[in-house]
Amino acid sequence: MSIPGLDQERLAQTLALFHDVWEGADPADVGWADATVARGNFRTWAKITSHVYALSKRGRDVRVDLRLIEQACARLGLYP
């Protein structure tokens, strides 16, 4: 039996509950990271969140966008 994953909107909402760094993130950007890197794995999302948080603290009022998410995912190493 497999459990269906969350759609992009629900995933973005869930991540915002997990950590406020995700508040206001575009669901499409979150969906890209899930489809490309995390693949529904919450442990991977925790790692991505840690990197997004660290990168977002480098500047003032940094918005979590696809570019920042890509940078965070790149810190995890190669991904297909």
PyMOL Python script that loads the backbone (N, CA, C, O; Angstrom):
from pymol import cmd

cmd.read_pdbstr("""\
ATOM      1  N   MET A   1       0.847  -1.179   0.000  1.00  0.00           N
ATOM      2  CA  MET A   1       0.000   0.000   0.000  1.00  0.00           C
ATOM      3  C   MET A   1       0.892   1.242   0.000  1.00  0.00           C
ATOM      4  O   MET A   1       1.804   1.350   0.820  1.00  0.00           O
ATOM      5  N   SER A   2       0.638   2.164  -0.901  1.00  0.00           N
ATOM      6  CA  SER A   2       1.416   3.401  -0.905  1.00  0.00           C
ATOM      7  C   SER A   2       0.532   4.553  -0.428  1.00  0.00           C
ATOM      8  O   SER A   2      -0.684   4.559  -0.619  1.00  0.00           O
ATOM      9  N   ILE A   3       1.175   5.498   0.181  1.00  0.00           N
ATOM     10  CA  ILE A   3       0.478   6.677   0.679  1.00  0.00           C
ATOM     11  C   ILE A   3       0.719   7.795  -0.315  1.00  0.00           C
ATOM     12  O   ILE A   3       1.867   8.089  -0.647  1.00  0.00           O
ATOM     13  N   PRO A   4      -0.344   8.423  -0.796  1.00  0.00           N
ATOM     14  CA  PRO A   4      -0.150   9.497  -1.774  1.00  0.00           C
ATOM     15  C   PRO A   4       0.542  10.703  -1.140  1.00  0.00           C
ATOM     16  O   PRO A   4       0.335  11.019   0.031  1.00  0.00           O
ATOM     17  N   GLY A   5       1.367  11.363  -1.948  1.00  0.00           N
ATOM     18  CA  GLY A   5       2.062  12.554  -1.470  1.00  0.00           C
ATOM     19  C   GLY A   5       1.139  13.759  -1.433  1.00  0.00           C
ATOM     20  O   GLY A   5       0.019  13.716  -1.942  1.00  0.00           O
ATOM     21  N   LEU A   6       1.612  14.813  -0.838  1.00  0.00           N
ATOM     22  CA  LEU A   6       0.858  16.054  -0.776  1.00  0.00           C
ATOM     23  C   LEU A   6       0.988  16.801  -2.094  1.00  0.00           C
ATOM     24  O   LEU A   6       2.034  16.747  -2.741  1.00  0.00           O
ATOM     25  N   ASP A   7      -0.065  17.494  -2.489  1.00  0.00           N
ATOM     26  CA  ASP A   7       0.063  18.333  -3.676  1.00  0.00           C
ATOM     27  C   ASP A   7       0.913  19.557  -3.297  1.00  0.00           C
ATOM     28  O   ASP A   7       1.180  19.789  -2.118  1.00  0.00           O
ATOM     29  N   GLN A   8       1.329  20.324  -4.290  1.00  0.00           N
ATOM     30  CA  GLN A   8       2.249  21.442  -4.069  1.00  0.00           C
ATOM     31  C   GLN A   8       1.719  22.428  -3.033  1.00  0.00           C
ATOM     32  O   GLN A   8       2.465  22.873  -2.160  1.00  0.00           O
ATOM     33  N   GLU A   9       0.456  22.767  -3.125  1.00  0.00           N
ATOM     34  CA  GLU A   9      -0.144  23.747  -2.209  1.00  0.00           C
ATOM     35  C   GLU A   9      -0.113  23.236  -0.774  1.00  0.00           C
ATOM     36  O   GLU A   9       0.286  23.962   0.136  1.00  0.00           O
ATOM     37  N   ARG A  10      -0.530  21.993  -0.567  1.00  0.00           N
ATOM     38  CA  ARG A  10      -0.556  21.405   0.781  1.00  0.00           C
ATOM     39  C   ARG A  10       0.867  21.227   1.314  1.00  0.00           C
ATOM     40  O   ARG A  10       1.114  21.420   2.504  1.00  0.00           O
ATOM     41  N   LEU A  11       1.789  20.864   0.445  1.00  0.00           N
ATOM     42  CA  LEU A  11       3.176  20.702   0.879  1.00  0.00           C
ATOM     43  C   LEU A  11       3.737  22.037   1.348  1.00  0.00           C
ATOM     44  O   LEU A  11       4.389  22.100   2.390  1.00  0.00           O
ATOM     45  N   ALA A  12       3.493  23.102   0.596  1.00  0.00           N
ATOM     46  CA  ALA A  12       3.970  24.431   0.982  1.00  0.00           C
ATOM     47  C   ALA A  12       3.355  24.853   2.319  1.00  0.00           C
ATOM     48  O   ALA A  12       4.042  25.436   3.158  1.00  0.00           O
ATOM     49  N   GLN A  13       2.079  24.566   2.519  1.00  0.00           N
ATOM     50  CA  GLN A  13       1.418  24.892   3.782  1.00  0.00           C
ATOM     51  C   GLN A  13       2.011  24.095   4.940  1.00  0.00           C
ATOM     52  O   GLN A  13       2.233  24.635   6.024  1.00  0.00           O
ATOM     53  N   THR A  14       2.263  22.828   4.709  1.00  0.00           N
ATOM     54  CA  THR A  14       2.827  21.957   5.742  1.00  0.00           C
ATOM     55  C   THR A  14       4.237  22.401   6.119  1.00  0.00           C
ATOM     56  O   THR A  14       4.587  22.431   7.299  1.00  0.00           O
ATOM     57  N   LEU A  15       5.041  22.745   5.122  1.00  0.00           N
ATOM     58  CA  LEU A  15       6.401  23.205   5.404  1.00  0.00           C
ATOM     59  C   LEU A  15       6.387  24.516   6.192  1.00  0.00           C
ATOM     60  O   LEU A  15       7.240  24.726   7.055  1.00  0.00           O
ATOM     61  N   ALA A  16       5.435  25.394   5.906  1.00  0.00           N
ATOM     62  CA  ALA A  16       5.322  26.654   6.648  1.00  0.00           C
ATOM     63  C   ALA A  16       4.977  26.397   8.116  1.00  0.00           C
ATOM     64  O   ALA A  16       5.368  27.170   8.992  1.00  0.00           O
ATOM     65  N   LEU A  17       4.248  25.318   8.382  1.00  0.00           N
ATOM     66  CA  LEU A  17       3.963  24.941   9.770  1.00  0.00           C
ATOM     67  C   LEU A  17       5.209  24.368  10.447  1.00  0.00           C
ATOM     68  O   LEU A  17       5.414  24.544  11.648  1.00  0.00           O
ATOM     69  N   PHE A  18       6.033  23.684   9.661  1.00  0.00           N
ATOM     70  CA  PHE A  18       7.268  23.084  10.166  1.00  0.00           C
ATOM     71  C   PHE A  18       8.290  24.162  10.516  1.00  0.00           C
ATOM     72  O   PHE A  18       8.920  24.099  11.572  1.00  0.00           O
ATOM     73  N   HIS A  19       8.460  25.155   9.634  1.00  0.00           N
ATOM     74  CA  HIS A  19       9.423  26.237   9.868  1.00  0.00           C
ATOM     75  C   HIS A  19       8.951  27.491   9.151  1.00  0.00           C
ATOM     76  O   HIS A  19       8.536  27.437   7.994  1.00  0.00           O
ATOM     77  N   ASP A  20       9.017  28.614   9.841  1.00  0.00           N
ATOM     78  CA  ASP A  20       8.496  29.861   9.273  1.00  0.00           C
ATOM     79  C   ASP A  20       9.281  30.383   8.077  1.00  0.00           C
ATOM     80  O   ASP A  20       8.807  31.281   7.381  1.00  0.00           O
ATOM     81  N   VAL A  21      10.469  29.844   7.820  1.00  0.00           N
ATOM     82  CA  VAL A  21      11.230  30.267   6.648  1.00  0.00           C
ATOM     83  C   VAL A  21      10.444  29.979   5.366  1.00  0.00           C
ATOM     84  O   VAL A  21      10.666  30.626   4.343  1.00  0.00           O
ATOM     85  N   TRP A  22       9.530  29.011   5.422  1.00  0.00           N
ATOM     86  CA  TRP A  22       8.757  28.624   4.238  1.00  0.00           C
ATOM     87  C   TRP A  22       7.497  29.464   4.035  1.00  0.00           C
ATOM     88  O   TRP A  22       6.828  29.328   3.010  1.00  0.00           O
ATOM     89  N   GLU A  23       7.165  30.326   4.990  1.00  0.00           N
ATOM     90  CA  GLU A  23       5.970  31.161   4.840  1.00  0.00           C
ATOM     91  C   GLU A  23       6.122  32.056   3.627  1.00  0.00           C
ATOM     92  O   GLU A  23       7.117  32.768   3.493  1.00  0.00           O
ATOM     93  N   GLY A  24       5.154  32.020   2.759  1.00  0.00           N
ATOM     94  CA  GLY A  24       5.174  32.840   1.554  1.00  0.00           C
ATOM     95  C   GLY A  24       5.921  32.235   0.384  1.00  0.00           C
ATOM     96  O   GLY A  24       5.981  32.840  -0.686  1.00  0.00           O
ATOM     97  N   ALA A  25       6.493  31.050   0.566  1.00  0.00           N
ATOM     98  CA  ALA A  25       7.193  30.396  -0.554  1.00  0.00           C
ATOM     99  C   ALA A  25       6.183  29.982  -1.616  1.00  0.00           C
ATOM    100  O   ALA A  25       5.078  29.545  -1.295  1.00  0.00           O
ATOM    101  N   ASP A  26       6.560  30.118  -2.859  1.00  0.00           N
ATOM    102  CA  ASP A  26       5.691  29.748  -3.973  1.00  0.00           C
ATOM    103  C   ASP A  26       5.523  28.221  -3.999  1.00  0.00           C
ATOM    104  O   ASP A  26       6.517  27.497  -4.045  1.00  0.00           O
ATOM    105  N   PRO A  27       4.289  27.731  -3.970  1.00  0.00           N
ATOM    106  CA  PRO A  27       4.061  26.285  -4.012  1.00  0.00           C
ATOM    107  C   PRO A  27       4.730  25.606  -5.211  1.00  0.00           C
ATOM    108  O   PRO A  27       5.151  24.454  -5.107  1.00  0.00           O
ATOM    109  N   ALA A  28       4.832  26.295  -6.329  1.00  0.00           N
ATOM    110  CA  ALA A  28       5.494  25.707  -7.508  1.00  0.00           C
ATOM    111  C   ALA A  28       6.982  25.491  -7.235  1.00  0.00           C
ATOM    112  O   ALA A  28       7.548  24.487  -7.669  1.00  0.00           O
ATOM    113  N   ASP A  29       7.622  26.421  -6.519  1.00  0.00           N
ATOM    114  CA  ASP A  29       9.039  26.277  -6.180  1.00  0.00           C
ATOM    115  C   ASP A  29       9.240  25.116  -5.204  1.00  0.00           C
ATOM    116  O   ASP A  29      10.185  24.338  -5.332  1.00  0.00           O
ATOM    117  N   VAL A  30       8.343  25.017  -4.238  1.00  0.00           N
ATOM    118  CA  VAL A  30       8.387  23.904  -3.281  1.00  0.00           C
ATOM    119  C   VAL A  30       8.159  22.589  -4.023  1.00  0.00           C
ATOM    120  O   VAL A  30       8.822  21.590  -3.744  1.00  0.00           O
ATOM    121  N   GLY A  31       7.225  22.592  -4.964  1.00  0.00           N
ATOM    122  CA  GLY A  31       6.947  21.400  -5.765  1.00  0.00           C
ATOM    123  C   GLY A  31       8.146  20.972  -6.579  1.00  0.00           C
ATOM    124  O   GLY A  31       8.412  19.778  -6.720  1.00  0.00           O
ATOM    125  N   TRP A  32       8.881  21.946  -7.123  1.00  0.00           N
ATOM    126  CA  TRP A  32      10.098  21.616  -7.877  1.00  0.00           C
ATOM    127  C   TRP A  32      11.089  20.883  -6.982  1.00  0.00           C
ATOM    128  O   TRP A  32      11.638  19.851  -7.367  1.00  0.00           O
ATOM    129  N   ALA A  33      11.314  21.424  -5.782  1.00  0.00           N
ATOM    130  CA  ALA A  33      12.277  20.805  -4.868  1.00  0.00           C
ATOM    131  C   ALA A  33      11.830  19.408  -4.454  1.00  0.00           C
ATOM    132  O   ALA A  33      12.657  18.509  -4.305  1.00  0.00           O
ATOM    133  N   ASP A  34      10.537  19.226  -4.270  1.00  0.00           N
ATOM    134  CA  ASP A  34      10.050  17.904  -3.875  1.00  0.00           C
ATOM    135  C   ASP A  34      10.208  16.905  -5.013  1.00  0.00           C
ATOM    136  O   ASP A  34      10.648  15.775  -4.797  1.00  0.00           O
ATOM    137  N   ALA A  35       9.849  17.322  -6.228  1.00  0.00           N
ATOM    138  CA  ALA A  35       9.941  16.420  -7.379  1.00  0.00           C
ATOM    139  C   ALA A  35      11.382  16.116  -7.757  1.00  0.00           C
ATOM    140  O   ALA A  35      11.692  15.017  -8.216  1.00  0.00           O
ATOM    141  N   THR A  36      12.261  17.090  -7.564  1.00  0.00           N
ATOM    142  CA  THR A  36      13.642  16.951  -8.008  1.00  0.00           C
ATOM    143  C   THR A  36      14.569  16.370  -6.950  1.00  0.00           C
ATOM    144  O   THR A  36      15.463  15.584  -7.265  1.00  0.00           O
ATOM    145  N   VAL A  37      14.356  16.757  -5.698  1.00  0.00           N
ATOM    146  CA  VAL A  37      15.309  16.409  -4.657  1.00  0.00           C
ATOM    147  C   VAL A  37      14.684  15.611  -3.511  1.00  0.00           C
ATOM    148  O   VAL A  37      15.113  14.491  -3.235  1.00  0.00           O
ATOM    149  N   ALA A  38      13.698  16.163  -2.857  1.00  0.00           N
ATOM    150  CA  ALA A  38      13.180  15.565  -1.616  1.00  0.00           C
ATOM    151  C   ALA A  38      12.359  14.301  -1.845  1.00  0.00           C
ATOM    152  O   ALA A  38      12.440  13.345  -1.073  1.00  0.00           O
ATOM    153  N   ARG A  39      11.571  14.309  -2.909  1.00  0.00           N
ATOM    154  CA  ARG A  39      10.739  13.142  -3.261  1.00  0.00           C
ATOM    155  C   ARG A  39       9.898  12.642  -2.093  1.00  0.00           C
ATOM    156  O   ARG A  39       9.770  11.439  -1.865  1.00  0.00           O
ATOM    157  N   GLY A  40       9.324  13.607  -1.354  1.00  0.00           N
ATOM    158  CA  GLY A  40       8.424  13.248  -0.264  1.00  0.00           C
ATOM    159  C   GLY A  40       9.105  12.810   1.016  1.00  0.00           C
ATOM    160  O   GLY A  40       8.427  12.419   1.967  1.00  0.00           O
ATOM    161  N   ASN A  41      10.428  12.865   1.067  1.00  0.00           N
ATOM    162  CA  ASN A  41      11.164  12.414   2.247  1.00  0.00           C
ATOM    163  C   ASN A  41      11.323  13.584   3.219  1.00  0.00           C
ATOM    164  O   ASN A  41      11.992  14.572   2.915  1.00  0.00           O
ATOM    165  N   PHE A  42      10.694  13.456   4.404  1.00  0.00           N
ATOM    166  CA  PHE A  42      10.724  14.570   5.349  1.00  0.00           C
ATOM    167  C   PHE A  42      12.122  14.828   5.892  1.00  0.00           C
ATOM    168  O   PHE A  42      12.454  15.974   6.193  1.00  0.00           O
ATOM    169  N   ARG A  43      12.932  13.820   6.023  1.00  0.00           N
ATOM    170  CA  ARG A  43      14.310  14.016   6.490  1.00  0.00           C
ATOM    171  C   ARG A  43      15.065  14.907   5.496  1.00  0.00           C
ATOM    172  O   ARG A  43      15.828  15.784   5.901  1.00  0.00           O
ATOM    173  N   THR A  44      14.851  14.679   4.206  1.00  0.00           N
ATOM    174  CA  THR A  44      15.481  15.525   3.195  1.00  0.00           C
ATOM    175  C   THR A  44      14.944  16.943   3.286  1.00  0.00           C
ATOM    176  O   THR A  44      15.698  17.905   3.142  1.00  0.00           O
ATOM    177  N   TRP A  45      13.634  17.077   3.527  1.00  0.00           N
ATOM    178  CA  TRP A  45      13.057  18.411   3.686  1.00  0.00           C
ATOM    179  C   TRP A  45      13.664  19.134   4.890  1.00  0.00           C
ATOM    180  O   TRP A  45      13.861  20.348   4.841  1.00  0.00           O
ATOM    181  N   ALA A  46      13.959  18.418   5.952  1.00  0.00           N
ATOM    182  CA  ALA A  46      14.596  19.033   7.121  1.00  0.00           C
ATOM    183  C   ALA A  46      15.978  19.568   6.745  1.00  0.00           C
ATOM    184  O   ALA A  46      16.360  20.656   7.177  1.00  0.00           O
ATOM    185  N   LYS A  47      16.722  18.816   5.949  1.00  0.00           N
ATOM    186  CA  LYS A  47      18.046  19.262   5.501  1.00  0.00           C
ATOM    187  C   LYS A  47      17.925  20.482   4.590  1.00  0.00           C
ATOM    188  O   LYS A  47      18.677  21.447   4.729  1.00  0.00           O
ATOM    189  N   ILE A  48      16.975  20.430   3.658  1.00  0.00           N
ATOM    190  CA  ILE A  48      16.768  21.568   2.758  1.00  0.00           C
ATOM    191  C   ILE A  48      16.383  22.802   3.574  1.00  0.00           C
ATOM    192  O   ILE A  48      16.880  23.899   3.322  1.00  0.00           O
ATOM    193  N   THR A  49      15.501  22.617   4.547  1.00  0.00           N
ATOM    194  CA  THR A  49      15.065  23.731   5.399  1.00  0.00           C
ATOM    195  C   THR A  49      16.254  24.348   6.131  1.00  0.00           C
ATOM    196  O   THR A  49      16.361  25.571   6.222  1.00  0.00           O
ATOM    197  N   SER A  50      17.133  23.518   6.644  1.00  0.00           N
ATOM    198  CA  SER A  50      18.319  24.014   7.340  1.00  0.00           C
ATOM    199  C   SER A  50      19.174  24.870   6.411  1.00  0.00           C
ATOM    200  O   SER A  50      19.647  25.936   6.805  1.00  0.00           O
ATOM    201  N   HIS A  51      19.370  24.414   5.201  1.00  0.00           N
ATOM    202  CA  HIS A  51      20.180  25.167   4.237  1.00  0.00           C
ATOM    203  C   HIS A  51      19.463  26.434   3.768  1.00  0.00           C
ATOM    204  O   HIS A  51      20.096  27.479   3.612  1.00  0.00           O
ATOM    205  N   VAL A  52      18.156  26.352   3.545  1.00  0.00           N
ATOM    206  CA  VAL A  52      17.388  27.544   3.158  1.00  0.00           C
ATOM    207  C   VAL A  52      17.475  28.589   4.271  1.00  0.00           C
ATOM    208  O   VAL A  52      17.664  29.776   4.005  1.00  0.00           O
ATOM    209  N   TYR A  53      17.335  28.140   5.507  1.00  0.00           N
ATOM    210  CA  TYR A  53      17.421  29.061   6.642  1.00  0.00           C
ATOM    211  C   TYR A  53      18.791  29.744   6.693  1.00  0.00           C
ATOM    212  O   TYR A  53      18.873  30.965   6.832  1.00  0.00           O
ATOM    213  N   ALA A  54      19.853  28.964   6.582  1.00  0.00           N
ATOM    214  CA  ALA A  54      21.207  29.526   6.625  1.00  0.00           C
ATOM    215  C   ALA A  54      21.430  30.519   5.490  1.00  0.00           C
ATOM    216  O   ALA A  54      21.990  31.594   5.703  1.00  0.00           O
ATOM    217  N   LEU A  55      20.994  30.162   4.292  1.00  0.00           N
ATOM    218  CA  LEU A  55      21.157  31.068   3.152  1.00  0.00           C
ATOM    219  C   LEU A  55      20.310  32.327   3.301  1.00  0.00           C
ATOM    220  O   LEU A  55      20.736  33.414   2.910  1.00  0.00           O
ATOM    221  N   SER A  56      19.126  32.186   3.858  1.00  0.00           N
ATOM    222  CA  SER A  56      18.234  33.339   3.985  1.00  0.00           C
ATOM    223  C   SER A  56      18.748  34.338   5.017  1.00  0.00           C
ATOM    224  O   SER A  56      18.380  35.512   4.978  1.00  0.00           O
ATOM    225  N   LYS A  57      19.578  33.891   5.919  1.00  0.00           N
ATOM    226  CA  LYS A  57      20.111  34.783   6.958  1.00  0.00           C
ATOM    227  C   LYS A  57      21.324  35.570   6.490  1.00  0.00           C
ATOM    228  O   LYS A  57      21.858  36.391   7.236  1.00  0.00           O
ATOM    229  N   ARG A  58      21.759  35.329   5.274  1.00  0.00           N
ATOM    230  CA  ARG A  58      22.922  36.056   4.741  1.00  0.00           C
ATOM    231  C   ARG A  58      22.597  37.495   4.354  1.00  0.00           C
ATOM    232  O   ARG A  58      23.493  38.335   4.278  1.00  0.00           O
ATOM    233  N   GLY A  59      21.341  37.779   4.112  1.00  0.00           N
ATOM    234  CA  GLY A  59      20.950  39.123   3.707  1.00  0.00           C
ATOM    235  C   GLY A  59      19.715  39.564   4.469  1.00  0.00           C
ATOM    236  O   GLY A  59      19.170  38.812   5.277  1.00  0.00           O
ATOM    237  N   ARG A  60      19.284  40.765   4.213  1.00  0.00           N
ATOM    238  CA  ARG A  60      18.092  41.289   4.865  1.00  0.00           C
ATOM    239  C   ARG A  60      16.860  40.974   4.033  1.00  0.00           C
ATOM    240  O   ARG A  60      16.862  41.123   2.811  1.00  0.00           O
ATOM    241  N   ASP A  61      15.820  40.541   4.708  1.00  0.00           N
ATOM    242  CA  ASP A  61      14.528  40.290   4.061  1.00  0.00           C
ATOM    243  C   ASP A  61      14.662  39.456   2.792  1.00  0.00           C
ATOM    244  O   ASP A  61      14.078  39.788   1.761  1.00  0.00           O
ATOM    245  N   VAL A  62      15.420  38.390   2.868  1.00  0.00           N
ATOM    246  CA  VAL A  62      15.608  37.517   1.719  1.00  0.00           C
ATOM    247  C   VAL A  62      14.348  36.674   1.539  1.00  0.00           C
ATOM    248  O   VAL A  62      13.871  36.039   2.479  1.00  0.00           O
ATOM    249  N   ARG A  63      13.826  36.679   0.334  1.00  0.00           N
ATOM    250  CA  ARG A  63      12.632  35.901   0.013  1.00  0.00           C
ATOM    251  C   ARG A  63      13.053  34.508  -0.449  1.00  0.00           C
ATOM    252  O   ARG A  63      13.984  34.345  -1.238  1.00  0.00           O
ATOM    253  N   VAL A  64      12.344  33.520   0.064  1.00  0.00           N
ATOM    254  CA  VAL A  64      12.624  32.151  -0.361  1.00  0.00           C
ATOM    255  C   VAL A  64      11.997  31.964  -1.741  1.00  0.00           C
ATOM    256  O   VAL A  64      10.776  31.879  -1.879  1.00  0.00           O
ATOM    257  N   ASP A  65      12.852  31.902  -2.751  1.00  0.00           N
ATOM    258  CA  ASP A  65      12.397  31.716  -4.120  1.00  0.00           C
ATOM    259  C   ASP A  65      13.131  30.515  -4.723  1.00  0.00           C
ATOM    260  O   ASP A  65      13.926  29.861  -4.046  1.00  0.00           O
ATOM    261  N   LEU A  66      12.861  30.235  -5.985  1.00  0.00           N
ATOM    262  CA  LEU A  66      13.456  29.065  -6.623  1.00  0.00           C
ATOM    263  C   LEU A  66      14.981  29.124  -6.611  1.00  0.00           C
ATOM    264  O   LEU A  66      15.635  28.101  -6.404  1.00  0.00           O
ATOM    265  N   ARG A  67      15.547  30.287  -6.825  1.00  0.00           N
ATOM    266  CA  ARG A  67      17.001  30.425  -6.836  1.00  0.00           C
ATOM    267  C   ARG A  67      17.598  30.031  -5.478  1.00  0.00           C
ATOM    268  O   ARG A  67      18.590  29.305  -5.421  1.00  0.00           O
ATOM    269  N   LEU A  68      16.997  30.507  -4.402  1.00  0.00           N
ATOM    270  CA  LEU A  68      17.485  30.186  -3.065  1.00  0.00           C
ATOM    271  C   LEU A  68      17.286  28.699  -2.757  1.00  0.00           C
ATOM    272  O   LEU A  68      18.158  28.063  -2.165  1.00  0.00           O
ATOM    273  N   ILE A  69      16.146  28.151  -3.157  1.00  0.00           N
ATOM    274  CA  ILE A  69      15.880  26.733  -2.938  1.00  0.00           C
ATOM    275  C   ILE A  69      16.886  25.883  -3.715  1.00  0.00           C
ATOM    276  O   ILE A  69      17.378  24.880  -3.197  1.00  0.00           O
ATOM    277  N   GLU A  70      17.195  26.274  -4.946  1.00  0.00           N
ATOM    278  CA  GLU A  70      18.191  25.549  -5.736  1.00  0.00           C
ATOM    279  C   GLU A  70      19.555  25.573  -5.058  1.00  0.00           C
ATOM    280  O   GLU A  70      20.252  24.558  -5.031  1.00  0.00           O
ATOM    281  N   GLN A  71      19.941  26.723  -4.511  1.00  0.00           N
ATOM    282  CA  GLN A  71      21.213  26.821  -3.803  1.00  0.00           C
ATOM    283  C   GLN A  71      21.228  25.888  -2.594  1.00  0.00           C
ATOM    284  O   GLN A  71      22.224  25.212  -2.337  1.00  0.00           O
ATOM    285  N   ALA A  72      20.123  25.854  -1.857  1.00  0.00           N
ATOM    286  CA  ALA A  72      20.029  24.977  -0.688  1.00  0.00           C
ATOM    287  C   ALA A  72      20.119  23.513  -1.100  1.00  0.00           C
ATOM    288  O   ALA A  72      20.810  22.725  -0.453  1.00  0.00           O
ATOM    289  N   CYS A  73      19.429  23.149  -2.165  1.00  0.00           N
ATOM    290  CA  CYS A  73      19.445  21.762  -2.636  1.00  0.00           C
ATOM    291  C   CYS A  73      20.829  21.369  -3.139  1.00  0.00           C
ATOM    292  O   CYS A  73      21.243  20.220  -2.982  1.00  0.00           O
ATOM    293  N   ALA A  74      21.540  22.306  -3.738  1.00  0.00           N
ATOM    294  CA  ALA A  74      22.886  22.014  -4.239  1.00  0.00           C
ATOM    295  C   ALA A  74      23.825  21.661  -3.094  1.00  0.00           C
ATOM    296  O   ALA A  74      24.792  20.926  -3.293  1.00  0.00           O
ATOM    297  N   ARG A  75      23.556  22.168  -1.913  1.00  0.00           N
ATOM    298  CA  ARG A  75      24.383  21.852  -0.747  1.00  0.00           C
ATOM    299  C   ARG A  75      24.223  20.399  -0.314  1.00  0.00           C
ATOM    300  O   ARG A  75      25.048  19.882   0.440  1.00  0.00           O
ATOM    301  N   LEU A  76      23.176  19.743  -0.784  1.00  0.00           N
ATOM    302  CA  LEU A  76      22.959  18.341  -0.435  1.00  0.00           C
ATOM    303  C   LEU A  76      23.818  17.417  -1.278  1.00  0.00           C
ATOM    304  O   LEU A  76      23.953  16.234  -0.965  1.00  0.00           O
ATOM    305  N   GLY A  77      24.393  17.939  -2.329  1.00  0.00           N
ATOM    306  CA  GLY A  77      25.180  17.120  -3.237  1.00  0.00           C
ATOM    307  C   GLY A  77      24.432  16.915  -4.538  1.00  0.00           C
ATOM    308  O   GLY A  77      23.439  17.590  -4.810  1.00  0.00           O
ATOM    309  N   LEU A  78      24.902  16.003  -5.320  1.00  0.00           N
ATOM    310  CA  LEU A  78      24.289  15.749  -6.633  1.00  0.00           C
ATOM    311  C   LEU A  78      22.905  15.164  -6.480  1.00  0.00           C
ATOM    312  O   LEU A  78      22.646  14.338  -5.605  1.00  0.00           O
ATOM    313  N   TYR A  79      22.024  15.611  -7.351  1.00  0.00           N
ATOM    314  CA  TYR A  79      20.696  15.023  -7.420  1.00  0.00           C
ATOM    315  C   TYR A  79      20.323  14.884  -8.873  1.00  0.00           C
ATOM    316  O   TYR A  79      20.664  15.736  -9.694  1.00  0.00           O
ATOM    317  N   PRO A  80      19.622  13.813  -9.195  1.00  0.00           N
ATOM    318  CA  PRO A  80      19.281  13.564 -10.606  1.00  0.00           C
ATOM    319  C   PRO A  80      18.238  14.533 -11.117  1.00  0.00           C
ATOM    320  O   PRO A  80      17.843  14.458 -12.281  1.00  0.00           O
TER     321      PRO A  80
END
""", "prot")
cmd.dss("prot")
cmd.show_as("cartoon", "prot")
cmd.util.cbc("prot")
cmd.orient("prot")
